[in-house]
Amino acid sequence: MRGVVQRVSSAAVTVGGKCVGSIGTGFMVLLGVEEGDTVSDADYLVDKISGLRVFEDDEGKMNLPLEAVDGEVLLISQFTLIGDCRKGRRPSFVRSAPLALAEELYLRVASGLKEKGHRVETGVFRAEMSVELVNEGPVTLLLDSRKGF
């Protein structure tokens, strides 16, 4: 399972011209689920996202987690993170998880972050979405559950 975590001062997702989720300070997370991913992968990402210390403390150092800044999370499903671009010019998505598994694990990440006390907004699974964000720093981190265990 892969996640792109961006530290934001604001982010919003729109589907069909209607805003379906928006946050202030926190993380905008793009999440891709790969074939073979399990609940353990989802739980790993929940712990990582929740515990990332990338918000500035009083000394200006990236030292504070989401909780310390009352941060929120905008979680967006993005299967293209699993795309393989090594051959040719068009990405291959054969390693993307089947839809049912992808949605189950995406929802598990959302609920896991909520259980940790974070306010979580989401996009619409499988929908064509427009995402706007103000990346602070900029801080953008790549997480991969298969590289973390």
C-alpha positions as CSV (number, residue, x, y, z in Angstrom):
1,M,0.0,0.0,0.0
2,R,1.4,3.4,-1.0
3,G,0.6,6.8,0.4
4,V,1.6,10.3,-0.6
5,V,1.3,12.5,2.4
6,Q,1.4,16.3,1.9
7,R,1.4,18.8,4.8
8,V,-1.2,21.3,4.0
9,S,-2.8,24.5,5.3
10,S,-5.9,23.6,3.4
11,A,-7.2,21.0,1.0
12,A,-10.5,20.2,-0.7
13,V,-11.9,17.5,-3.0
14,T,-14.7,18.1,-5.5
15,V,-16.9,15.6,-7.4
16,G,-19.2,16.7,-10.1
17,G,-18.7,20.4,-9.2
18,K,-19.7,19.7,-5.5
19,C,-17.2,19.9,-2.6
20,V,-17.4,16.5,-0.8
21,G,-14.6,17.0,1.6
22,S,-12.3,19.8,2.9
23,I,-9.8,20.4,5.7
24,G,-7.6,23.1,7.2
25,T,-4.2,22.4,8.6
26,G,-3.2,18.7,8.4
27,F,-2.4,16.1,5.7
28,M,-3.8,15.5,2.3
29,V,-3.1,11.8,1.7
30,L,-3.3,10.0,-1.7
31,L,-3.7,6.3,-1.1
32,G,-3.1,3.4,-3.5
33,V,-3.8,-0.2,-2.7
34,E,-1.8,-2.9,-4.3
35,E,-2.7,-6.5,-5.1
36,G,-1.8,-8.6,-2.0
37,D,-2.1,-5.7,0.5
38,T,-3.8,-6.7,3.8
39,V,-5.2,-5.2,6.9
40,S,-1.6,-5.1,8.3
41,D,-0.6,-2.8,5.5
42,A,-3.5,-0.5,6.2
43,D,-2.8,-0.4,9.9
44,Y,0.9,0.3,9.2
45,L,-0.1,3.4,7.2
46,V,-2.5,4.5,9.8
47,D,0.2,4.4,12.5
48,K,2.7,6.1,10.2
49,I,0.4,8.9,9.1
50,S,-0.8,9.6,12.6
51,G,2.7,9.7,14.1
52,L,4.6,11.6,11.4
53,R,6.4,14.5,13.1
54,V,6.5,17.1,10.4
55,F,4.7,20.1,11.9
56,E,7.0,22.9,13.3
57,D,7.5,23.3,17.0
58,D,8.2,26.6,18.8
59,E,11.8,26.4,17.5
60,G,10.8,26.0,13.9
61,K,11.8,22.3,13.8
62,M,9.7,19.6,12.2
63,N,8.9,17.9,15.4
64,L,5.2,17.8,16.0
65,P,2.7,15.1,15.0
66,L,-0.8,15.7,13.5
67,E,-2.4,15.5,17.0
68,A,-0.3,18.4,18.4
69,V,-1.6,20.8,15.8
70,D,-5.2,19.6,15.9
71,G,-4.6,18.5,12.3
72,E,-7.1,17.0,10.0
73,V,-6.8,14.4,7.1
74,L,-8.2,14.5,3.6
75,L,-7.9,10.9,2.3
76,I,-8.2,10.3,-1.4
77,S,-8.1,6.9,-3.1
78,Q,-5.7,6.9,-6.0
79,F,-5.0,3.7,-7.8
80,T,-2.6,5.3,-10.2
81,L,0.0,5.3,-7.3
82,I,0.4,1.6,-8.1
83,G,1.1,2.3,-11.8
84,D,4.3,0.8,-13.2
85,C,6.0,3.1,-15.7
86,R,9.1,1.0,-16.2
87,K,8.1,-0.3,-19.7
88,G,6.9,1.9,-22.5
89,R,5.1,5.2,-22.1
90,R,1.7,4.1,-20.7
91,P,1.6,3.0,-17.1
92,S,0.5,-0.6,-16.3
93,F,-2.0,-1.0,-13.5
94,V,-2.0,-4.8,-13.3
95,R,-0.7,-4.7,-9.7
96,S,-3.6,-2.6,-8.5
97,A,-5.8,-4.4,-5.9
98,P,-9.2,-5.7,-7.0
99,L,-11.9,-3.0,-6.4
100,A,-13.5,-4.7,-3.4
101,L,-10.2,-5.1,-1.5
102,A,-9.0,-1.6,-2.5
103,E,-12.2,0.0,-1.1
104,E,-12.1,-2.2,2.1
105,L,-8.6,-1.2,2.9
106,Y,-9.1,2.5,1.9
107,L,-12.1,2.6,4.3
108,R,-10.0,0.8,7.0
109,V,-7.3,3.6,6.8
110,A,-10.0,6.2,7.1
111,S,-11.6,4.5,10.1
112,G,-8.2,3.8,11.7
113,L,-7.3,7.5,11.5
114,K,-10.7,8.4,13.0
115,E,-10.2,5.9,15.8
116,K,-6.9,7.7,16.6
117,G,-8.9,10.9,17.2
118,H,-8.3,12.7,13.9
119,R,-11.0,14.4,11.9
120,V,-11.0,12.7,8.5
121,E,-12.6,13.8,5.2
122,T,-12.6,11.6,2.2
123,G,-13.1,11.7,-1.5
124,V,-15.5,9.4,-3.3
125,F,-14.1,5.9,-4.1
126,R,-13.8,5.4,-7.9
127,A,-15.1,8.8,-8.7
128,E,-13.4,11.4,-11.0
129,M,-12.3,14.0,-8.5
130,S,-10.7,17.4,-8.5
131,V,-8.3,18.1,-5.6
132,E,-7.0,21.4,-4.5
133,L,-4.5,22.0,-1.8
134,V,-2.0,24.4,-0.3
135,N,1.1,22.4,0.4
136,E,3.1,23.9,3.3
137,G,6.8,23.7,3.2
138,P,6.4,22.1,0.8
139,V,6.4,18.8,2.7
140,T,5.6,15.7,0.7
141,L,6.4,12.2,1.9
142,L,6.1,8.8,0.2
143,L,5.0,5.9,2.4
144,D,5.1,2.3,1.3
145,S,3.9,-0.4,3.6
146,R,6.0,-3.0,1.8
147,K,9.2,-1.2,2.6
148,G,8.3,-0.6,6.2
149,F,8.0,-4.0,7.8
